[in-house]
Amino acid sequence: MATVFKTLALASGVFAGLYPGMSPLNHTCSLEPPVLSCSSGANPDLVDSCCAETYGGLVLQTQFWNTYTGLECKGQLLPADSWTIHGLWPDFCNGSYTQYCDLSRQYDPYPDPNTTTGTPSGKPVKPWRGEPISNLIQRSGKLDLLAYMKKFWTGLDQPSHILWSHEFSKHATCFSSFDTECYGPAYIPSQHIEVPDFFETVIAYYTRVPTWKFLASKDIVPSNETRYSLAQIQTAIRDGFGKLPFVGCTGPKYNETEQGKGSEDAGGTVINEMWYYYHVRGRVQRADGIPVDANSTGGRLTTCATTPGALWYYERNPRSVWHE
């Protein structure tokens, strides 16, 4: 039986920006110097919000280290010698954040959280029941982009296109420079050129921070036999990136392991995420980021155990990896 999909389109073709009443006219960003996000000039009353990130000015490029996908039988594999993309997030300059900023561009089948604020008082975020967002990329003709995303932007225990839909709906809609008005009066809602534009922008930031290479340059490589220290990881990334990232860990807490019995260290012991923080010059699509420390706004640097030799950076299952 044929499957009928709801197509991706703005309801009634309405523009729905972060700033009510915004015009689709006169957003020629080359006519003004790029303004640094989170600076005094990054104010929508002073600068074109399409040409400077005025809403979520603390930008995070986030990456996963997974050892399997859960869908190997369907050909969903991980790239060799590379971390994979999680997303590109627009935090506020104080380190707080919002999500699902434009519900007319909500394509997430499993919204998390399911309200715009993550609390019962927020607007409900209804699950998308239409076609996968990968169809839209395909219709844009950017098959090379789609192929890259399939390889380097991989879902875990779900088809990758679900992760892509989540990242666009939750995060892209909260960047001022991805507002539909920024694409001018000729913007056609049914084409959604901002969707592949967002994905291309994420990739531009991702390719600038090769986590695997940063770590391997300091002889930190995946191993099922050797543990590493958080300090080693942080030093390797800081040497490559210039600032301290957020290092995320999952797995058993150190004080719940045999090795950490009796310890007060309750950090995770399995490395699985890296978050790189930036302020950006001009529209985020320029990929002109200035690295900042992950704790620059008072946030934490890690969820990992800090005890020396406590962390696992596990090898991937060989059957889960692309082989050229």
C-alpha positions as CSV (number, residue, x, y, z in Angstrom):
1,M,0.0,0.0,0.0
2,A,1.4,3.4,-1.0
3,T,2.4,5.7,1.9
4,V,1.0,9.2,1.7
5,F,3.2,11.9,3.2
6,K,2.4,15.4,4.3
7,T,4.8,17.7,2.5
8,L,7.2,20.0,4.2
9,A,5.7,23.5,4.0
10,L,5.0,26.5,6.2
11,A,1.3,26.7,7.1
12,S,-0.3,29.0,4.6
13,G,3.1,30.2,3.5
14,V,3.3,32.6,6.5
15,F,6.6,34.1,7.6
16,A,7.3,33.4,11.2
17,G,10.5,35.0,12.5
18,L,11.9,35.5,15.9
19,Y,11.1,39.2,15.7
20,P,7.5,40.0,14.9
21,G,6.8,42.4,12.1
22,M,10.2,41.8,10.5
23,S,10.4,42.6,6.8
24,P,11.9,40.2,4.2
25,L,13.5,43.2,2.4
26,N,17.0,44.7,2.6
27,H,19.0,41.9,4.2
28,T,22.2,42.4,2.1
29,C,24.8,41.4,4.7
30,S,27.8,42.3,2.6
31,L,26.8,46.0,2.9
32,E,27.7,46.1,6.6
33,P,30.7,44.9,8.7
34,P,30.2,41.6,10.6
35,V,29.2,42.1,14.2
36,L,30.4,39.7,16.9
37,S,27.7,37.8,18.6
38,C,27.3,38.6,22.4
39,S,28.9,42.0,21.9
40,S,27.2,45.2,22.6
41,G,26.6,45.7,18.9
42,A,24.7,42.4,18.5
43,N,21.4,44.0,19.3
44,P,18.4,43.7,16.8
45,D,17.7,47.4,17.4
46,L,21.2,48.3,16.1
47,V,22.0,45.7,13.5
48,D,20.2,43.5,10.9
49,S,19.4,40.3,12.8
50,C,19.8,38.4,9.5
51,C,23.4,39.6,9.3
52,A,24.5,39.1,12.9
53,E,23.5,36.4,15.4
54,T,21.3,38.5,17.8
55,Y,19.2,35.8,19.4
56,G,21.4,32.8,20.3
57,G,24.9,34.3,20.2
58,L,26.8,31.5,22.1
59,V,27.1,28.9,19.4
60,L,27.9,25.2,20.1
61,Q,29.1,22.7,17.6
62,T,28.4,19.3,19.2
63,Q,29.7,15.9,18.3
64,F,29.1,12.3,19.3
65,W,31.4,9.3,19.9
66,N,29.2,6.2,19.4
67,T,30.5,2.7,19.0
68,Y,27.5,1.4,17.0
69,T,24.3,2.7,15.3
70,G,21.8,-0.1,16.0
71,L,20.8,0.0,12.4
72,E,23.8,-1.7,10.8
73,C,21.5,-4.2,9.1
74,K,20.0,-1.3,7.1
75,G,23.4,0.1,6.1
76,Q,23.6,2.9,8.7
77,L,27.2,2.9,9.7
78,L,29.8,5.1,11.3
79,P,32.7,6.8,9.6
80,A,36.2,5.5,10.2
81,D,38.5,7.7,12.3
82,S,36.0,10.4,12.9
83,W,33.5,11.6,15.5
84,T,30.1,12.2,14.2
85,I,27.9,15.3,14.1
86,H,25.3,16.0,16.8
87,G,24.3,19.6,15.9
88,L,24.8,23.3,16.0
89,W,23.1,25.0,18.9
90,P,22.3,28.7,19.6
91,D,22.5,29.3,23.4
92,F,21.8,32.7,24.8
93,C,24.9,34.7,25.7
94,N,24.4,33.9,29.4
95,G,24.5,30.1,28.7
96,S,20.8,29.5,29.0
97,Y,18.8,28.4,25.9
98,T,15.4,27.9,24.3
99,Q,14.1,25.5,21.7
100,Y,11.5,24.9,19.0
101,C,11.3,28.7,18.3
102,D,9.1,28.4,15.1
103,L,6.4,25.7,15.4
104,S,5.4,26.2,11.8
105,R,8.8,24.7,10.9
106,Q,8.5,21.7,13.3
107,Y,9.5,18.5,11.6
108,D,10.6,16.4,14.6
109,P,8.7,13.1,14.9
110,Y,9.7,12.8,18.5
111,P,10.1,16.3,20.0
112,D,12.2,16.4,23.1
113,P,11.1,18.2,25.2
114,N,7.5,18.2,24.0
115,T,6.9,21.9,25.0
116,T,8.8,25.0,23.9
117,T,10.1,25.6,27.4
118,G,10.5,22.0,28.6
119,T,7.8,22.7,31.2
120,P,4.0,22.3,31.2
121,S,3.6,26.0,30.8
122,G,5.3,26.0,27.4
123,K,3.6,25.7,24.1
124,P,3.0,22.0,23.1
125,V,5.4,20.7,20.4
126,K,3.3,18.3,18.3
127,P,5.1,15.3,16.7
128,W,5.6,15.7,13.0
129,R,3.8,13.0,11.0
130,G,4.9,13.9,7.5
131,E,7.7,12.9,5.2
132,P,11.3,12.7,6.4
133,I,13.4,15.9,6.1
134,S,15.9,13.9,3.9
135,N,13.3,14.1,1.1
136,L,13.6,17.9,1.2
137,I,17.3,17.8,0.8
138,Q,16.9,15.4,-2.0
139,R,14.5,17.7,-3.8
140,S,16.9,20.6,-3.3
141,G,19.3,18.7,-5.6
142,K,22.1,18.7,-3.0
143,L,22.7,15.0,-3.2
144,D,26.4,15.4,-2.2
145,L,25.2,17.1,1.0
146,L,22.8,14.2,1.7
147,A,25.5,11.7,1.1
148,Y,27.9,13.5,3.5
149,M,25.2,13.7,6.2
150,K,24.4,10.0,5.9
151,K,28.1,9.2,6.5
152,F,29.0,11.8,9.2
153,W,25.7,12.7,10.9
154,T,24.6,9.3,12.1
155,G,21.6,8.5,14.4
156,L,21.8,6.0,17.3
157,D,19.1,3.4,17.4
158,Q,17.0,5.4,15.0
159,P,17.3,6.4,11.3
160,S,19.6,9.4,10.9
161,H,17.0,11.6,9.3
162,I,15.2,11.6,12.7
163,L,18.2,13.2,14.3
164,W,18.5,15.7,11.5
165,S,14.8,16.7,11.8
166,H,15.3,17.1,15.6
167,E,18.3,19.3,15.2
168,F,16.7,21.6,12.6
169,S,13.4,21.9,14.4
170,K,14.7,22.4,17.9
171,H,17.8,24.5,17.2
172,A,17.9,26.0,13.7
173,T,14.7,27.8,14.3
174,C,16.3,29.7,17.2
175,F,19.1,31.3,15.1
176,S,18.2,34.8,13.9
177,S,20.0,34.3,10.6
178,F,17.9,31.3,9.7
179,D,14.6,33.2,9.9
180,T,12.7,32.8,6.7
181,E,12.6,36.6,6.3
182,C,16.4,36.6,5.8
183,Y,15.9,34.8,2.5
184,G,14.1,37.8,0.9
185,P,10.6,38.3,-0.6
186,A,11.2,35.6,-3.2
187,Y,11.4,32.9,-0.5
188,I,9.1,30.0,-1.4
189,P,7.9,28.2,1.7
190,S,7.5,24.8,0.0
191,Q,11.2,24.8,-1.0
192,H,12.6,25.7,2.4
193,I,16.1,26.7,1.2
194,E,17.0,27.4,4.9
195,V,16.9,23.7,5.7
196,P,19.9,22.6,3.5
197,D,21.5,26.0,4.3
198,F,21.4,25.1,8.0
199,F,22.8,21.6,7.4
200,E,25.6,23.0,5.3
201,T,26.4,25.5,8.0
202,V,26.6,22.8,10.7
203,I,29.1,20.9,8.5
204,A,31.2,24.0,8.0
205,Y,31.7,24.2,11.7
206,Y,32.1,20.5,12.2
207,T,34.9,20.2,9.7
208,R,36.9,22.9,11.6
209,V,37.0,20.8,14.8
210,P,38.3,17.3,13.9
211,T,38.0,15.7,17.4
212,W,39.5,12.4,16.3
213,K,42.7,14.1,15.0
214,F,43.0,16.4,18.0
215,L,43.0,13.4,20.3
216,A,45.1,11.1,18.0
217,S,47.8,13.8,17.8
218,K,48.4,13.2,21.5
219,D,48.2,9.4,21.2
220,I,44.7,9.2,22.5
221,V,42.9,6.6,20.4
222,P,39.9,4.4,21.0
223,S,40.9,1.4,23.1
224,N,39.2,-1.4,25.0
225,E,42.2,-1.9,27.2
226,T,43.6,1.6,28.0
227,R,41.9,4.1,30.2
228,Y,42.5,7.9,29.9
229,S,42.3,10.9,32.2
230,L,40.0,13.8,31.7
231,A,43.0,16.1,31.9
232,Q,44.6,14.3,28.9
233,I,41.4,14.8,26.8
234,Q,41.1,18.4,27.7
235,T,44.7,19.2,27.0
236,A,44.5,17.5,23.6
237,I,41.4,19.4,22.6
238,R,42.5,22.7,23.9
239,D,45.8,22.4,22.0
240,G,43.8,21.8,18.8
241,F,40.8,24.1,19.3
242,G,42.4,26.9,21.4
243,K,39.9,26.8,24.3
244,L,38.4,24.2,26.7
245,P,35.4,22.3,25.3
246,F,32.7,20.5,27.3
247,V,33.5,16.8,27.5
248,G,30.5,14.6,28.0
249,C,30.5,11.1,29.5
250,T,28.0,8.4,30.0
251,G,28.3,4.8,31.4
252,P,28.7,3.8,35.0
253,K,29.7,6.5,37.5
254,Y,33.3,6.2,38.6
255,N,32.3,5.5,42.3
256,E,30.0,2.7,41.2
257,T,32.9,0.8,39.4
258,E,35.2,-1.6,41.0
259,Q,38.1,0.7,40.3
260,G,36.4,3.7,42.0
261,K,34.9,1.9,44.9
262,G,34.9,4.3,47.9
263,S,35.6,7.3,45.8
264,E,33.4,10.5,45.9
265,D,33.9,11.0,42.1
266,A,30.4,10.4,40.6
267,G,31.4,11.4,37.0
268,G,30.7,9.2,34.1
269,T,33.4,6.9,32.8
270,V,32.6,6.5,29.0
271,I,33.5,9.4,26.7
272,N,30.6,10.1,24.3
273,E,30.3,13.8,23.5
274,M,32.3,17.0,22.7
275,W,30.8,20.5,22.6
276,Y,32.8,23.3,21.1
277,Y,31.8,26.9,22.1
278,Y,32.0,30.0,19.9
279,H,31.0,33.6,19.5
280,V,30.5,34.2,15.8
281,R,31.2,37.2,13.5
282,G,28.3,38.1,11.2
283,R,25.6,35.7,10.2
284,V,26.3,32.2,11.5
285,Q,26.4,30.9,7.9
286,R,29.8,32.6,7.5
287,A,31.3,30.0,9.9
288,D,33.5,32.7,11.3
289,G,33.7,31.6,14.9
290,I,35.8,32.8,17.8
291,P,36.4,29.9,20.2
292,V,35.5,30.5,23.9
293,D,35.9,28.2,26.9
294,A,32.8,26.0,27.6
295,N,32.7,27.5,31.1
296,S,32.9,31.1,30.0
297,T,29.3,31.8,31.2
298,G,29.7,29.8,34.4
299,G,28.7,26.4,33.0
300,R,30.4,23.1,33.6
301,L,33.2,21.7,31.6
302,T,32.3,18.0,31.9
303,T,30.1,15.3,33.2
304,C,33.1,12.9,33.3
305,A,35.0,11.5,36.2
306,T,38.0,13.6,37.0
307,T,40.1,10.9,38.7
308,P,43.2,10.1,36.6
309,G,42.8,7.0,34.5
310,A,39.1,6.8,35.0
311,L,37.8,7.2,31.4
312,W,37.1,4.8,28.6
313,Y,37.3,5.9,24.9
314,Y,36.0,2.6,23.5
315,E,36.7,1.2,20.1
316,R,33.9,0.9,17.6
317,N,32.4,-2.4,16.6
318,P,34.2,-3.2,13.3
319,R,30.9,-4.2,11.7
320,S,29.5,-0.7,12.5
321,V,32.1,1.2,10.5
322,W,32.2,2.4,6.9
323,H,35.0,0.7,4.9
324,E,35.9,2.5,1.7
